[in-house]
Structure formats: C-alpha cells, structure tokens
Amino acid sequence: METFEALLGAHRLAVERFVKFHVRSEADAEDILQETYLAAYLAFPRLKDGDAFRPWLISIARNKWRDWYRRQARRPDTPVEELPEVAAPEPADTAVEETLERLSDRDARMLRLFYLEQLPQKQIAQQLSIPQGTVKSRLSAARQRFAAAYAYPPKGEKTMKNLPMLLPEYHISWKDEAPFPVVWEEMMGWGIVPRLGEKLTWGMYDLPSRKLDVAYDMAVTGKARVHGLEGVIFTARVREPKPALEKEDLMNEPVACSGAKEEVWTFVGQLKDGYTRFLSAERTEDGVRTLTTFLDGEEFMANWGFGEDNRGNSIHPEARGLIHRDGDAYTAQKEGVLDVVGRCTLTLDGKSTDCIAIMDLSAYMEGVASLQFLDRSGHTLLWQRFNRDDWELDRYGKRWSELLPENERITVNGVTFVHWYDCLYLR
C-alpha cells in the first residue's frame, strides 16, 4: 500500500472540497482539515486497503465537521450568520455521539474502539489488558445500555424515529397460539406497499457487530404502465454516507446486491388479484441505464420474479404445514416455499408487538432461509437471513459456522443454517 503522504496528496482536493462546502469560514475550514489530517495520520496504520483511503478520509472529515458544528451550536455568543447554511447533521448521527457521551467511560470507550476505530476484539483485549472473553461480555453489555439510551422516544409510546446506527437488542418469544390472519401487501425483499403515498425507511445490519451497513429511503412516486400492465413506480434511494466496506467484509455481497453502489433504484410494482409482483427494475451502472421487465426471462426472474410465472406472492399468507417449527429446528416438506411458521411476541427497542413469522426456504435463493416478522397491519418489522452452512462454499472458502462462529444457528431438516444479517423497517 502507498504511504500516507502519497495517498493524502492524491485525495486532498476532494476532502478540501467536502469541508469547504459545509463551512463558510476559511479559518474554521482549515482548522477542521488539520484535525482531519492529524486523526487520519494516527489511524492510518490500521487501514488495510489503500483503495478505501478516500471514503475513509472523508468519513473522518465528516466527523470532525460535525464536532465543529456541535461546538458552534453550543456557543451562546455565536452569531446566527456564522453558522453553516447547510442542514444540521442527520439526527441519527448526532444522537449516536450524544448517547455515547451519556454512557460510562468504560462503555463509551469499548464501543468507540470496536465500532469507530474498527479494532478486532483480540486487539481491544491487548490494549485494555483484559481477557478476550471479557471484551465480548463488556461489549454486549455496552450495546444493551447504548440501545436503551439511544431511541429518543416521545412521551408515551416508545417508537424509533430514525434507524439507529447499532441494531437494538431484541427478543423473540414464541407462542403456542395460532397465527392471526393478516393482509401482507409488501413488495418482496423491499418492504414497501405498491400504493400511492406509501413511504418506508429500512436498513441492513451486520452481525455480530450489529452496525448499520446501509440504509434506504423508499417512496411510491407515481403510476406507470409496463407492456400494457398498470402499476406504480417506487424508488429506493441510498442514504448518505454510502457504505465503504473493506474488501474482505462479508457484507459486501448483500449490500452490492441491494443496489447500494447506485444512487437510486427504480421499480414498477403491481398489486392486483390478491398478489404483489414486480413488473420492471431499472439500475444505472457506468453511466448506462439498464431496464429489465417481466418479459426478459431469466435475466429478470432471477432477481425479481416470485411465484409461478411471476404471479407474485399472495397477500393472504397462511400456515400451510409446509414448514414446521420446533424451537430452533425446522422441518420442511420441500424447498422453494414460503410458509407461516408461528406466532410470537417481538420485543424490539423496548416495544413488544404481537407478530406472525414467515419463513422463506430457498424460494428466493437456493441454500438461503429467511424469517420475517409481521405485525397485525401486515408490515414487516424485522427480517433475518440465514445461510446454509455450505452456501457458496467455493466462493467464500469456509463454512458459515467458521466465518461467523458467534452468530445464532438454526437447523432445517437437520442441516445447519447460520444467521448472517438483519434488516429493520420504519414507517
């Protein structure tokens, strides 16, 4: 990898433009840049990939600018005209810093070392002179206290208003009661209902770190017709900052597949005759817009086709007895199916909700199982992905129980599946 000086020289202009766009005062901008360069120089030995230097450096500059902004906002003698003309930082980002400040020094330090400085648990143990097992237990406890302090709920019901940077602790308590009937009108994999006026925010969380890797704002924007079939247009826009994952990060594959490298994905979806389905999908790559529709065969069906001949998913899911759950063990009559597998109480971010659980066993992708938890309104609150232990073994080189040894496991017909990542949905 090139030296710090060489990489800084190649990317200095981009960072200067970023800071000076946000800060009017030349002197303040220079102070922020100097703080950025110093912090980057000290942290540079931990950067493993020189190709990630630019987004890494800009992320440091963004944090230094936000620190400066908070200092300015707290100064009673700061003239209004000297504050930035741009909007304040994202509430979720500001809330993270404020929450860390309210935690104990031990908890805050543990979370900063693991999430902000990206140190592995072994290195944290060495730095703090404690056993690695102690790091794990303290980190788990610190996460719980952070989640409890983070949500900023209004008076009354506790409800998340922004996707947290860390996945809140949650608990699933299964019931012996029969699943309740529900109308499930969401587009498969994206969670939005194809109806005018619908909006949604959702994000993907890495496990076991529980950090938010990428988030999307979605909205239905108008009507459309594809090959004579009427539907609605909905978009998925990646929230800034866009993810800059290390090359070896296991989350690269799902984040890339969800379109995070593009600014906007555009779809046309249809809700008709008791089913939801995709009619078209559009992406932009290397400046070229590519549109595929339901008439494009396997190219379209591999990603956006659900149900026989892309008929779609029924909006009236029910327990058909195709998959049976017994604790963490599932028995399936066959693969390639969706089925309601039970009823539970999902306690998420301090709020308990009566839910039904739907399992997808290789219906979307062979060797992959998912569980999604729907409330009585038919909205998905939490989605979990599990990989068969040997899924894509040739590509990843190890079984998932080796790649993610700390993660939860379930079995399907006696075969191990490993919990990979979670998605949260807010409306």
N, C-alpha and C positions, 0 to 999 in steps of 0.2 A: 504494500500500500504506500502511496505517496506520503511525503512529510506533511505535517500540519501547515507549514508555511506555504507549500505548493498548492495544497487544496484550498486554503483560505484565499490565496491570490486568484484562483480560478473562479471562486464563488463570492468574493467580497462585494461586487457590484449588486448582485441580487439581494444580499442581506441589507445593504445600504438603502436600496430602493424600498424594501419592505418597511424598514424602520422610519424612513423619512416620509413615507406615505401616511403613517399613523401619527407622527409627531411634527408639529409646526416649527417648534424652536430648534434651530441648528445646534445650539449648545446642548440642549437636552438629548437630541438625537445622537450626538457624538458621545455623550455620557453612556447612553444605552448601548451603543455599539462597542465601546470599550469594555463595559461589563460583560457583553456577549462574547467578545473575543477572549477575555480572561477565563470565563467559565468554560468555553469550548476548549481552550488550551489545556486546562486542568483535567477535563473529562476525556480528552482525545485518546489517551491510551486504552480506554475501554471501548472505543468504536472499532468494530470488527470489519466493517465493509466500507471502503473508500467511496463506493458508488452511492452510499447513503449519506455522504457528508453534507450535501446541500440541504435536503429536508431536515436533517439533524440539526444543522447550524441555524436554520430559520426557526425551528421549534424552540431553540434556546433564546433567540432574539424575541420571539413572541412572548415567552415567559418573562423576559427582562422588561419588555414594553408594558406588560400587564402589571408587573411590580411597580413600575414608574407611575402608571395610571392610578393605581390604588393609593400610592403616596400622595399624588397630586389631589385626588378626590378628597383625601382626609385632611388636607391643609386648609384651615379656615381662612387664610389670607390669600388664597389663590384666586386671582380674577377669573371670572367666567370665561372671558375671551381667550385665556391662555390654556384652557382645557381642550383636548382633542376635538376636532369637528366630526370624527368618525364615531360610530356607535361604541358603547362600552363592550368589554369582552363578553363572550357567551356566559349567561348566568351559571351554567353547569361548571365552567372552568373556574369562575370566581368562587363558587361555592366550595369547590374542592380545596382551594387554598385556605379559605376561611375555616372550613371544617378541620383541616389539619392543624391550624393554629389553636383550635379549641381542645384538641386531644392532648394527652400527656406527652411529654418529651419522648418517652420510650416508644409509645405507639406511633407518633408522627415520624420519628427517625426510622423506625422499621419500615413504614410504608414508603417513605421517600427513597430509602436505599433500594427497595425491591421494585417499586413502580417507576419512580422518576429517574433514578440512576441505573435501573435495569441490572442490578447486581444479582447473580445467582445466589441461592440460599447458602451454598458452601462458602462463598466469598464473604457473605454477610456474617456467617458464623466466625470466620477467621478475623474479620475486622472488629467484631464486638467481643471476641474471646469467649464465646459460648458454644455449646454443642449444636450441631445442625438440627437435631430434633427440637431443641428449644426455639430455634428460629422459626421452625414450622408452626409450633404451638402459639408463639407470640404473634406471628403474622396472622394466623387465623383469628385470634382474639382481637387484634388491632382492626382487622377487616370488619368484624362484627360491631365494634364500637364506632368505627367510621360510618358504617351503614346506618346505625341507629341515630347518629348525629347529623347525617347529611341531608335528609329529604326536604327540609324546609316546608313542612306541611302548613296549610292554612288552618285556622281554628276549626275544630270539628273533625271531619273525616280526614284521615291520613292518606294523601294521594300524591304520587310522584308527578311533578310538573315538567321535569326535564330528565332525559336519560342520564343516570349517574355515570361517572367515569369508572366506578367499580360496581360490579354486579352485586346487588344487595343479597344478603343471606336469605334463603327461602327454605320452606319445609313443605313436603307433600305428605298428607295424612290420608291414606286410602280408606274408603268406607265400604261397608257391605251392602249399602243401599243401591237400588237400580239406578242407572244413569237417567237423567231427566232429558226430555226431548228439547231440541234446540234447532234454530234455523241458522245455518252456517253458510254465509254468502261471500266469504272472503276468497280472493284470488290465491290459488295455491302458491305457497312459498313467499308471498309478498304481504299478505295480511290485510290488504285494503279491499273494501267492498266496491265493486264497479257500479257506482251510482253517483250522479251529480251531487257535488257538495261534500263528498267524503274526503277526509284527510287522515294522515297517520304518520307517526314517527316510530322507527324501530332501529335496533342496533344489535350487533353481533359481539358476544363476549367470549374471550379466550378462557380456557380452563387448563390448569388450575389457577392461573394468575388472577382471573376474574376481571381483567381490564377490558374496557371498551375498545374494540379494534376499528370499527367503522359504524357510522350511523347514517340513516337516510330519512329525508323528509319526502312524503308522498302526498299526492293530491290528484283527484279526478278533475280534469280541466275542460272537458267538453265532449261533444258527441262525435262519432266517426262511423264510417261505413267501409268495410273491407270485403271486396269481392261480393258486394251486394248484401252483406250481413251487417246489421246495425249494432253498434256497441258504444263504449265510451273510452276516451283517451285518459290514461293516467300516467304520471311521471314519477320517477324515483331519482331524487337529487342527493348526491353525497354531501354531507355536512363538512364544512371546513373545521379543522385541517384534515386534508385527505390522509389516509393511512400511509405510513412509511415503514413497512415491516422489514426486518432483517431477512436476508435471503433464506436462511435456514429456519425461519419461523414457520411452524406448521399451519398457521392461519393464512398463509399466502394463497393457498388454493381456494378455500371458500370465499375469501374476500375478493379475489380476482373474478371468480365465477359469478359473484353477485354484482359485478359491474363497477366496483369501487374506483377503477382507474379512469372511468369516464365521468364527466360532469353530470350527465343526465341520461337515464334510460327512459324510453317512451314505449308504452304498450297500448294496445287496444284490447279491452276485455268485454265479455258479454255475460249477462245474467238473464237466462231465458229457460223456460220449461223446467224449472227446478234444478238447473245446473249452472255452474260458472265455468268459463273456459277462456283461453287466450285466442285472439284472432290474429294478432301480429305483434312483433317485437322489433325495436329499432335501436341500433347502437352506432357509435362513431369510433373509428379506430384509424389512426394515422391520417386524420382529416377526411376519411371516407365514410359516408353514412351507409349503413347496410340495413335493409329492411327485409325481414322474412315473415311469411304469413302461413296460415294453416294449410295452404296448398303446396308448400315447399317440401313436403315429405319429411324424411328422417332429419334433415337439417333443422327443421322447426320442431318436430315431435320429440326429439331427443331432449330438448330443454323446456319446451312449453306445452307439450301435449300431455293431457291427463285423461284417463278413461279410454274406453274403446273408441277408436277413430276420433280421438279428441272430443268426445262427447262432454268431458269435463267431470267435475266432482259434484255429487248430489248435495243439495243444500239441506237435506234431512238425514244427517248421519245417524246410524243406529247400530246397536250391538248385534252383529250377525253371527257371532260364535266362531268366526274365522280365526281369531286370536284370543287365547285365554291367558289371563294373568294370575300368577300365584306368587305374591311378593315380588322379588326381582327376577323371577323366572317366567318366561312367556312360552306358550306352546302354540304354534301356528299350523293350520291345516295345509297352507301353501304359501308361497312367497308372491310378491307383486300385488299386495292387497292393503286396503285401509280398513280399520275396524275400530269401533269404540270399545275400549278395554277396561273401563271402570269409571268410578266416581270418586272424587277426593276433595279435601279442603286444601287449597293452595294458600299458604301464608307467605306473602311477599311484601317486603318493605313495611312490615308491621300490620298489614291488612289481610284478613282472611276472606277467601272467596270460595263459594261452592262451585266446583268445576266438573266437567267430564273430560276424559283423556282419550285422544285419538292416536292410535299407532299406525304409522306408515312403515310397512315392511317391504323394502325393495320395490315399492310401486314407482317411486321416482328414480331411484338409482340402486342397482344391484349391490348387495352387501352393506346397505345402509338402512338403519332403522331410526325413526324419529317419534317423539312423543310431544303432542301439543295439547295445552290445557285451555279449554274454552269455558267462559262464564255463561250465564243464562241468556245473555244477549247474543251469543254466538260469536263473541270476539275472542281471539287468541291473546292470552296474557303472557304465556311462556312457551317457548319451543326448544326442545332438547334434541341434539343429534348424537347418535351412537354409530360407531363403525364396527363392522365385524372384525375380529382380531387380525385376520389376514387380508383385510381390504387393501387393495393396491400395494401388496407386499413388494412386488418388483420395483415399484417407483420409490417407496419410502425406505426400503431396505430392512425394516424391522416391523415386528408386530406392534399393534397399538397398545397392548399391555406393557410393552417395553418403552414405547415412545412417550406414553402418558401413564406412568405407573401409579400416580397418586389419584387418578380420576376414577369415578364411580364405574361399576360394571353391571351389566345385566346379562342374562342368557336367553337365547331364543332357540328352542328345540335342542337345548344342551350346548349350544355354541356361544362362546363369549363375544359380547359386543361392548366396546369401550366408549364412554361418554367423551365427546370431542369438544363441543362448544354449545352455548345457549344464545337464544335471541329473546329480547324484551320488546313489547309493543305498547305504545302510549297513544291515546286518542284525546 
